Amino acid sequence: MRAERVLAEHRAFLTALDHPEEVQRELLAGILERNAGTAFGRDHGLDRVRTLDDLRRAVPLRTHEALMPWIERAMAGEDAVLTADEPVVYFSSSGSTGREKHIPVTRSYMRGTFLPFYHAAFAPLLRTLPQALAAPTAVLNLWQDPTAPIARTGHGQPHIGASQVDYRTFGEDSAVGPGNDAEWSRIPAELATAGPWERSYLKLRLAAEQDIRVVIGVNPAMVAGLPYMLRTVWPRLVEDIRAGTLGGRPHTRPDPGRADEIERCARRFGTLLPYHLWPRLEAVLVWNSALASLYLPRVRETYGPGVRLFDAPVASCEGPAAVPVDLRPGAPLYVPGCVYEFVPADAPVTAGSETLAATELDAGQDYHLVLTHVGGLYRCAVTDVVRVVGHLGRTPRIVYAGRDIVRSVAGERLTEAVAVRALRAACHDTGAEIRGATFHLAGGGRGRHQAAVAFAGPAAPDLSGALDARLAEQCPGYREARRSDRIGPAEVIPVHPDAFQWEWERAVRAGQRPPRVKDRVFLPTEEAWERLVASASQPAA
């Protein structure tokens, strides 16, 4: 990755922030000019659309699932269904429902939207730590793994995560992710088919002999998973380094001195943490909002007392949302990339929901995100909710607030964003520090909301009462249900400190690539809840 490209894209983005209306109008005109003649364009009369209001009248809001009939036609080989140029890959994501998404990715989208967004996102890190990109051998990239085995659609096209893209296939040799162009980082071809857990170990094994200064994590569950993994695999790490092996195969020159150094450290401290391996580590790039903001402060300590957390960009598999431009909270909306609309998050999105433009948003409010871009998504309501935390110029700064998932016992409509805000406030009220949490609906009787919490220290016995009070403060429906005695008080259930890392390991060992294993504010299965609750009886590590 070249620094001059990063800074050029960043400057272009900053220029757009003072006149977002004009940028959005020009972007919409370009999308329509390119794609109005497609099957979707003809079905919706896109040749007659000139303004955002015209687009609202012509195209109803849809989820990705509702767009699938057109996407399926494109995957089956029909030309010009959603876009003038054909998709070359399909981005995958398990989504909030667990069903795989298939997001079409065209060359025009990659070159005009995704790659400029991707480059601009590294600017705050580059400006603060210029050596971060100047020394690729000192970067551990946990997020990107372009050599991982890829899945395919039923029609044979690559079906991959954004973290698996090899940008060189789009003529962007300079876009190779930081750390991925280091010779030491390459997993040998004979080990390429290893499962996600083993590949994570192999990458860690390769990095253990390097002087790592920057970790590219993006997904906070991975950033929390790394110190946990080190604690569990360090004896194997020592053995491999001492023998010069990788996955049981000869790989490098045996290094008994480094092996002894790591082993002494682990014996002395009773564990092995990132700052033991890499004492000159300076920065971690990671999403630092929603649930992650509650546990990352303690996770950061395992990386070193001077390590800084840099915000990763806000995005979904459907498209980019926001790019950090400085070290302040919140990232400005990426107005050159997508035409954005917003629906207040206090109600569900429907095909006819009224939307707001980017310049009509209020700070301190949550919104459903709707996007249109040249890659073939039109007024697509993604499953993410964002919160406006301020403005830069005329462009809103946003943070990821949670998935568009709602839980209700008695009609209270508790969202992920509200649940996390209530838990954060309750932790502040009680002084509780946590390593992970998730919510669950308890049936029987009046029903109640429960939260499994892994404490980072002594449990806070009054956290249940504080959470109940904060839920009532944050959620009017909850407050009314409690007043009318239609719902029981919230309950906090302490679980094992490593309970959420055990669930992370379980998912990765089962075959999920680590970038896909994300925090769950509302746990999707009863089996996972039962495992978490049962973990409380297991001895501490």
N, C-alpha and C positions, 0 to 999 in steps of 0.2 A: 504494500500500500504506500502510495507516494504522498508526502506531506503537502505538496503544492496542490494536488487534486482535492484533498480534504479541505484545505483552507479556501480554495476557490468555490467549492460547493457551499461552504459555510457562509462566505461573503454574499453569494447570490441569494441564499435563504434570508439572511438579515435584511437585504434590500427589499425583499417582498413584504416584510412585516409591517411596514408603515402604510401600505396600500393594499390590504388583503382583498377588498372588493374587486379592484381592477384585476388582480392576479387570478382570482377565482373566475371572473367573467372570461378572461382570455383562455384559461384552462378548459372551461366548459366548451367554448367555441372550438378549440382544437380537438377535443374528444368527439364532438358531434361531426366535425368536418371529416374526421378519419373513419368513424364507425356508423354514420347514419345509414349507409347503404347495406348494412348487415341484415340478417333475418330479424334479429331483435329490433333493429332500427326501423325496418319497414313495418313490423307489427305494431310499433308504438309511435309511428309518425315522427321520428327524430329529425327528419329533414325539415320539419316545420318548427322545431324548438330553437329558440334564440336566447332565452333567459332562464334563470333558475325557476321562476314561477311557471314558465312554459313546461319545464321538465317535471315539476310537481304535478301539473295537470295531465301530462302524457304518461307518466310511469308511476305506478303505485309503489309504496315501500314494500320491499321483499327481504326475507332472510336468504341466506345461502341455499337453504333447502328448497325454497320456492323458486330459485333460479336454476335448480338442477335439471329440469327438462331441457333447457337450452344448453347447459354445460354437457349433458349426456349426448346431445346431438353433435357437439363439437368433438367430444371424445370418440364418437363412432365414425368420425372422418368427414362429416359434412363441412363444407367450406363456408367461411364468413357467417357464422352463426351469431356470435357476440362481438367479434372483432374482425377488422379487415385483414390483419395478419394472424396467422394460425398460432395457437398455443404450442409451446415447445416442451413445457413441463406443467405439472399441476402441483400446487402447494398442498400439503396435507396438514391436518390438525384434527385432534380428537374432538375438539369443541366441548361445550358444556354438557352436551347430551351423551358424549361418548361415541357418537357416530362420526366416521371419517368425513372430512370435508375434501372437496376437489376444487381448488381455486385455479382457474386458468391463468397461465403466465406467458405473456408474449414478449418478443424481443423489444417492441416499442415500449412496453411497460417497464421492462428491466432497465433499458437505457435511459428512458425519459423520466421515470418516477422512482423506481426502487434503488438503483445505484446512486443517483444524486443524494437521495435520503440517507442511504447507508454511509456514504463518505462523509456527509455533513455531520453525522452523529458522533464522529470521533474528534471533532474540533476542540471541545473543552478539555479533553484528556491530552490532546496534542499540545495545546497552548500552555497548559499547566506543567506538563512533563514532556518536553520535546523529545527526550530520549526514548519515549515509549514506542514510537514508530521507527525511530532511527536505528534501534537495535532489536530486530525481530527475534533474535535468538534468546532475548530476555523476556519474551511474552509467552505466557501459557494461555492458550485459547481453549477454554472448556466448551464454549458454545458451538463453534463451527467445526464440522467434521465432514468435509467434502468427499472423503474416501470411504465413508461408512456404506455398507450395503444398502441399496435402494429398493424400494417397492415399486410396483407398476400398477397402473389402472387395469381394469378388465380388458381394455383394448390395447394394452401394451405400452402406453406412454409412461415416462418417469413420474412417480407420485411421491414427492419428497417434501421434507421440511425446509423452511428457508435457511436453516443452519447447515443444510447439506449441499447448497448450490455451489458449483464450481464456476465462478464468474468468468473464467477464461473461455468458457464455451460461448460467452456473449461478447467476445473480443475485448475483455477487460482484464488483461494480465495484471495490471496494477491493483486490482480490487481484491486480490488474495488476502484473506483476513489476517490481521496482525498475529504473528506467531506461526501461521500455517506455512509460511515460506522458509521456515528454519529447517535445516537438514535434519536436526535431531528429532523433530516432531513427527516424522513420518513413520506410521506403523507399516512394517514390511508386508509385502503382498501375501506372503504365506500365512499371515495372521489376520488378513483383511476380513475374513468371514466370522471372526470372533463375535460373540454376543455383546450387548451394550455394557454389561458390568465388566466383562473382561477387557473390552476396549478402553473403558474408563481407567481400569488399573494400568493398562499398557501405556496410556498417555501420561499417567502419574509417574510411572516407573521411568519413562524417558525424561520427564521434567525434573526428577529428583536429583539428577546430576548437573543441572543447570543453575545459573545465577538469575532466577526469575525476579523481575522487578514489577511486572504488571500481569494481572489475571483478568481475562475477558470472560465474565461469567454470564451476564445478561439475566438468565433465569435464577432468581435468588435461592430456589430449592437446590440447585447445583452448587451454589456458593456455600450453602450450609452443609451440603453433602460431602464436599471435599475434606474438611477437617474430620468429619465422622469416618470417612473412608480411610484416611491416614491412620486413625486410631485402630482400625480393624485389620489393615493389611501391612502395617509397617514391618513385621517379621519377614514376610515374603519379599518386601521391597529390599530389605537388607541382604537377604539371600541372593536375589537376582543381581544386585549391584556388586556384591562380593565376587560372584561367579562370572559377571559380564554377560548375563543371559537376559532374554526378553521372552516371556511366555514359554520358558523352558528351552529356548533355542539360543545358541551363541549369537551375540549381537555386538557388543562393544568389548573393549579391553577390560578385564577384571579390575575392580577398584576397591581393594580391601580397606584402604584408608578411609574413603568416603563411607563405606559400609560400617566401619567401626565408629566413625563420627556420629552417624545417624543412630546406631544402636546405643551408644553411650547416652546420647540425648534422650532417647525414649526411656531408657532405664532410669535416668536421673529424675525426669519429670513424670514418669508413670504413663506417658503417652507421647505421641508425636503430632505436632501441630504445624500448620503452614509456615509460621514464622521460625520454627526450628529448622526447617529445610531451607527456607529462603529469607535470611535475616535482613536482606536489603530490599524486600518487597515494599512497594510504595503505593500501589493503587489497585482497586478492583472496580470493574465496570459492571453495573448490576441495576436491575429494576429495584427501586427503593421506595415503594409506595404500597398502599393496601396492606394486606396482612404482613408482608415482608418487613415493613417499616417497624413492626413491633419486635421482631426477633433479630434483625440484622445488626443492631448495635452490639449485642453480645457475640454474634458470629464474627464481626469485624475484629474483635479482640484476639481471636485465634489466628488472624493473619498478621498481627503485629500492632503495637501501640501507635505507630505513626502512619499506618495505612489509611488512605482516604478512599471513600466510596464515591465513584462518579456515576451519575444517572445514565442508564442506558436509554435509548429512544423508546417511545411508546408506539407499539405497532401490533397488528394481528396478522394472521395469514391472509386476510382479505386485503390488507393494505396498510400503508404508513399512517400514523396519526400525529406525532409530535417529535420534535428534535431539540434536545438540550442545546442551549447557546452559551450558558454560563453556569456558575455553581449555585445559583439561587434555586429554590424549590419550583418545580413545574417547568414544562417544556412548551414553547410556543407551537401552535398548530402548524403542521407542515403544508401551508397553503399552496405551494407550487406543485404539489403532488396529486392531491385528490380534491374534488369538489365536496365540501363537507356540509352536512345538515345535522341538526340535533333535535331530539325529542326529550322534554323533561322526564327524568327517570322516576317521578312519582306515579307514573301510570305506564301500563304496558304499551309496546309498539304495535300498531295495527297498520293495515295497508293504507288507511286513510288518515293516519296521525298527522296533525299539523306540525311542521318543522320550523326551526329557527336557523338562520345563517350564522356563520362564525362570528360576525360582528354584533350579534344580538344576544349574546350570552352574558349571564350575570355571574360574578365571582361568588364562590361559596355554594354553588348549585351543582347537582349531579345531572348528567345527560346521557341518553342513549346516543351512540355514534352511528351515523349513516354516511356512506361514502359512495362516490361515483368516480371511476378513473378509466384511463384509456385501455386498461387490461381486460375490460369486458364486464365490469360490475357497475350496475346502474341503480342508484338509490338502494344500496344494500345495507340493511340494518345488521351490524355485527353484534356479537354476543358480549361486547365489552361496554361498561359504563365508565365515563370519565368525569372528573370533577374540575371545575374551573377554579384556579387559585390566584388568578391575577391576569395582567395583560402586559405585553411588550409591544409598544406602539399601539396599533389598533387590533392586534392579534391576541386572542386569549392564550394564557398559559394553562396547560392541563396536566393532570396526573391520572394514571389508571386507578380507578376506584374499586373495581370488582367485576365479576361476570354478571350478565343480565339473568340472574337467578333469584327467585323469590320463594320464601318459605312462610307458611301461615298455619297457625293452630286454630285461631278463631277470627279469621278475616283481617289480621293485622298487617299483612303484606310487608314482611321483613326482608329487605334486600341485603346483598353481600356488603355493599358500601356502608349501609347503616349499621350492620352488625359489627363490622370492623371498627367504625368510629366509636361505637358504644364500648367495645372491649378496650380500645386505646384509652378512652377517658376513664374507664373503671380501673385500669392498671395504674394510671396516673393518680387516681384517688387513693389507691391502696399501697402504692409503691411497688407493686408486683412487676417483676421482669420475667419474660417468657421466652421459650425456645420454639414454640409452635402452638397452634390452636385450631380447632374446627368446631362448627356448630352442628347440632343434631336435634331433630324433633322427637320428643318423648311422647308416646301415646298413653292411653289409659287415663281415666278420670278427666280432669280438665285439660290435660296436656300441658307441655311446657317446652321452652327452649333450653337445651343443655349445651355446654361448651366444654369439650375436652381440652385441657390446658397442660402443657409441659412447662413447668416452672424452671427458670434459670437461677436456682437458689431455693430458699425456703418457700413453701406454699403460702399464699395469702388467704387465710381462712375467711376474710370478709369480702373476697372478690365476688362471690355469688350475689350478695346484697348490692354491691356497687354496680355490678353488671345489670341487675334488674332495674335499678334506678336509672341508669344511663340509657337502657333500651327504651324505657318509658319517656325519657327526655327527647331521644332522637327519633322515635317512631310514634306518631300520634295514634295509629291503630293499635299498637301494643299498649300504649297508655290507657286507652279506652277499654281494651279487653281486660286489663288488670283491674281497673276501677270497677268494672261490672262482674268481676270474678269469673270470667269465661276462660281464663288462662292462669296456670300456676306460675309461681315466681321462677325466674331463670335460675339455673343451677350450674355451678362450675365443678367439674370432675377432674381432679389432678391425675395425670398419667405419668408414666415413666419419662424421665428427662430425654431419653433417646427414642421415644415412641414414634415421633414423626420421621426420624431418620430411618428407623426400621421399616416404616411404610415406603419410604423413598427407595431403600435398597430392594425391598420386595418387588416393587414395580419395575425397577431397572433389571433385576435378575430375571423377571418374567418376560423381558424382551422389549420394554419401552426405552427408547433413546432418552438419555437424561434431559435434553432440552424440552421434551414433551411432558415430563413429570413435574407438574406444577402444584402450588399450594391450592388447597380446597377449603374455602371458607365454610361451605356447606358440603359435608361428606356425602358422596353419592351412594354408598352401599352400607347396609346394616352389618355385613361381615367385617368391613373395615372398622366401623364403630366398635364392635365387640372386641376386636383385637386391641384397639387403643385402650379401652377401659380395662381389659384384662392385663395390660402391660403394667398397671400400677402395682401389681403384686410381685413383679419380678425384681430381683436385687439390682441395685445400682452397679454400673460398670466400675 
